Amino acid sequence: MLARYDIERARNTLTPETLKSRPFDLWRYREMLPVQDTSSIISLGEGGTPLVHAGRLGEQLGLAHLFIKDESRNPTASFKSRGMAVAVSMAAALGAKELLTPSAGNAGAALAAYAARVGLPAHVVLPRDTPRAMADEAEAFGAEIRYVDGLIGDAGRLVADECQRQAKQGWYDLSTLKEPYRVEGKKTMGYELFEQLDGRLPDVILYPTGGGTGLIGMWKAFDEMEELGFIDSHRPRMVAVQATGCAPLVRAMDEGADECTVWENAHTVAPGVRVPKAFADFLILKALRASKGRAVAVSDERLLAGARTLSRATGVFACPEAGACYAALQSLVDERWVSRDETVVLFNTASGAKYLS
């Protein structure tokens, strides 16, 4: 399910001019968010993350306009704060009593924080090899942690079973794209790019893609912005970045398939992209093709080297998934798929501090 809005009504109050007087956070786009009653907003100050001009890094690649969207500056040090702020706000408003999610780490920590903020019990199911810092973070916020011997899909099945069993007690499943509100929080990254680039969109966006909520969300935001009159029909070329040990989107793009097949024996040191088959993979593939974009996979060796290079050249503490984006960009520049004069944005989706183990 995807949330839809009264665009005609929103045009009356949501314009590039009216935005200038609002705080630079996620909720500045309130007309295009599902939480219509402001008293229902559960916030820790999410959104409004910096767009860092990566001048020295760009010089190394021969790019004049390279930017890092640094999502590590969110309250729980990852982009997951955006989705969970909106999802938990709506879950609480709709009367949910307990909240659950499967997670590779960052989503669980974000759910735990926002559940603590509103005073609801949270349950987080993690693969047993999740980075310890993320599990500790969720536990510190009071969440119950459960582990599975497997991957995110195995965690998701446990959550689905538990929610079905506890449905009458008001347990609410916040799994990626199995409810309509996390994507609404994530889409605000697209609105922010428009503002931070002075009323235009980048030519290329590189996004580490596991479940793909952010990519789907931004693509949805671009359509909304066109309807609002912010932009025309031009879209960035979207690049979904994965690891060679788990690259179902790359395979589907190569094969011309409309959805992915499960990637067997998925493995990578970047937990955010270790998703053998995304629930809404068909929407990701549709956005990639509509944008004339790509799906690119890089090795663990290259993505770790990319994270170090990105950190040392920008002062942004890059996570492995951001390192994957940098490594992918190197390949795309070498192929001349990205040219020197294009505006390129790559996402640092979380702080490298969470991955020290």
N, C-alpha and C positions, 0 to 999 in steps of 0.2 A: 504494500500500500504506500502511496505517496501523497503527501498533503498538497492540497490545492487552495488557492486564495482568490479573493475578489480583487482582481488587478485594477479594475476601474475605480474602486473605492480607495485602494492603496495609492493610486496616482495623486490623489488630492493632498496627501501629507508626506509621502515619501519621494523626495526629489534630491538630486545632488546638492541643491542649495540648502534644503532643510537639514540634511545630514551634517552640515558644517557646524551646527549649533549643538549637536548631541555628543555625549561622551563617546570616546572611541573604544567601544567594547562590542560584544556580540549583540547585545540587546538594542543597539541603535537601529537595527533593521526590523524592529518589532512588528511592523505591518505585514512582513513576510515571514513571520514565525507563528507557530501554532498557539503559543501562550498569550492569549488575548487579554487576560486579566492580570495586570501587572503585579497584583498582590500574590499571585501564584508563582512568580519567578523565584527560582532557587539559584543564587549566583555566588560565585567566589571571585568574580572579576575576570572571567574568561573572555577571550577574543582580543582584538586590537593588538595583535602581535606584530613585531617590526618586520619590515621588508629591507633587508640589509644589502646594500650595493657591494657586490663581491669584486671590487676592482682588481686586486692583485690576483685573485683566482681566475678572473676573466682574462687577464693578460696572459696567463699560462696557457689558456685555451684559444687565445686569439679572439675573444668575445668582448665587445665594448659594453654590453648591457646585460650583465649577468647578476641576478639577485637571488638571495636566500630568504625564503619565508620561514622565519624562525619560530616554530610552534612550541619550542621548549619553554617559551616565556609564559605559557598558560599556567593556571594555578597548580595543576598536578604535573607540570613539566612535560606535557605532551598534548597533541591535538585532540586526544580523547576527551579533554575537559569540555570542548565545545558540544560534542554530541550528547554527553551525559548531562550537561547543564539543562538542555532542552528536554531530554528524555525523562530525567528524574522530575523536573518541574511538571511535566504532563502526567507522569505516572501518579505523582502525589495528588494532583488536581482531580484525577479520575478515580481516586479512592484505592489505589494499590496499597497493600499492607506490608509486603516484603518484596525485595527486588533481587533478581538473579541475573548473572551473565557469565557465559564462557569467555575466556580472555587469554591472549598471549602474554598479558602482563599489564600494559598501560591502561586498557579499558577497565580492567578490574580495579586498579588503583583509583581511577577517576570515579567509577560508580561508588566505591566505598566512601570517597570524600563527599560527594553530593548527597548520598544517603545519610551520612553523618550530619550534614548541614540541615537536612529536613527532619531528621530523627526517625528514619525508617531502617529496619534491619536489612543488611545486604549479604548476599551469598555469592562468592566468586569461585568459579571452577577453572583450574589452571592445569596445563600440562606439567608434569613433574619436573621438567628441566627448565621451567620459566626462570629468568634472571631473579636472583634472590631479592634484590632491592625492590622489585615491583611487588612481590608477594609480601615483603615486610611492610611496604607502604600501605597496601590494602588492609593488612592486619592492624596496623597502627590506627587506622580510621575506624576500627571496630568490626570489619567484615569477617564473616565466617569463611575460611579458606578450605576448599577441597581440591585434591589433586587427582589426575587421571594418568594412567600409564598409556600415553598416546599423544595425539595432536589436538588442535583446536576443534576439529570435527567431533572427536570423542567427547570433549568437554561440552560441546553443544548438545549432543544427544542426552547427556546426563541432565543438563539444565531443562531440556524439553520434557523429559520424563518427569522430573521433579515438579515442574510447573503444572503439568497435566494432573499429577497426583494431588497437588495442593491448590488447585484452581479455586475451589470454594472458600479457601482461606485468604484469597486475594493476592496470591503470589504472581509476580509479573515478570515476564521474560524480556530482557533487554538485549537479546542477541542481535548481531549485526543484520540490519534490514529485515528482521522479523517483527519489528514494530516501526511505525513511520516517523519517529521523532528524532532519533540520533542523526539521521541524514540532514534534517533541517538545521541542526546546530553546525554540522560540518560544512554545509553549503555557504555559510557566512565567510569562509576563506575566499570564495570567489568574489563576493561583494567587496571585501577589503582590498583585494588586488586591484580592482577597478578604481577605488579611491586612491590607493597608494601610488598608482601609476598615472595619476592626474586625469582620470576619466577615460582610460583606455585599458585594454587587456593585453597581456603579453602575447608574443608570437608562439612561444612554446612553453608548456608546463610539464615538468618531470615530477612524477608522484609515485612513491613506493606503494605498491598495490598488493594487499592481501585480500581482505574482505571488500575493499574498494568503496567504502562509504563516502570518503572525501571526494574521490573522483566523480562518483555519481552525483554527489551533492553539488559540486561546483558546476557540473554540466547542467544540472537543473537550475542553478542560480543564473547561469548565462541566459537561458531561455526566459526566465522571469525578468531579468534586466532588459532584455529586448522588448518584452511586452510593456514594461514600465516606461520605455523610451530612453533608457540610459545609454544603450548601445545599439548598433545595427546587427546585421546577421553574421558579421565576421566572428570567428571563434579561434581560440588558440589551438594549436596542434597538441593533443594530449598524449603523453608518453607514460605508459604504465611500466614501472620498473620492478622486476622480480629477481630472484636468485636462480642460478643454474640448477641448484638442487631442488627447486620447487617453482616451476615456470608453466603452470597450466594455461595462463593467458597467452603466453608466447606461442605455445603449441597450437592453441585454438586459432590464433591470428594466422599462423603459417598454413594451417589446414583449411582456412575459410569457414570454420565451424561457427555456429550461432551460440554455442555454449561449450563449456570446458568439460573434459573428462577428468576423473580424479587422478591426481599425480601420485603415483605409488612411491613409497619410501621417501617421502618429502624430508629434506634436511637442509638446513642453513643456520648460520650463527645469527642471522637477522630474524628474530621471532615475529616481527610485524608482517613479514611477507611469507611466512611458513603456513600458508593456507592451501591445502591440496585442491580444493574446489570451492570457490566463493559462492555463497547462496544466490547472489544476484549477478552472477558472471555475465549473463546475457545483456544486462544493462551496461556493464563496463565495456564489453565488446562493441556494443552499438555506439557508444560515445567515442571510442577509439576510431572506429571506421568513419563515423560522421565527421570527425575533426581532421581526417586524413593523418591520423596519428600512428603510433607504434606501440608495440610491447617489446621490451628489451630485457634480457637476463644477463647478469654478471656473476662471476664466481665469488665465493666468500673471500678469497685472497684479495681480489680487486676491490670489493666493497669495503673491507677493513682498511686497506691502503687509502681508499677514497675518503673514508671518514677522517683519517689522520691528516690527509692533505687539506681537506676542507677546513678542519679545525685550525690548523696551523696558519692557513692563509687568510682566515676571516675573523678569528676570535670567537666563532660560534662553535660550541661544544657539540659536535655532530654525532648523531646516533648511527649505527650500522646501516639502517635503511636510507639515511641521507647519503652515506658513503656510496651506496648502490646507485643512487641518482647521479652522483658526480661521475662514477665510473661509466655509467650509461651515456652521460653527456659527452665524455671523452670519445667514446665510440661513434656517436652521432656526428660530432665535429669532424672526426677523421673521415667519415663517409661523406662529408659535406652536406648532410641532411639538415644541419643547422649552420647558418651562415653568420659571419662576423657582425653584421649590422642588426641582427634580430634581438629582440628583448626576450630573455630566457629567465624563467623562475624555476628553481628547484626547492623542494620542501625538506626542511629538517623537522621531522615529525615529533621528535622527543629529545630530551637532553641526553648526551652521551654518558652523563653521570649514572644513569640508570643501568648501564650495561658494563660497568667496570669488571664485574665478575667474569 
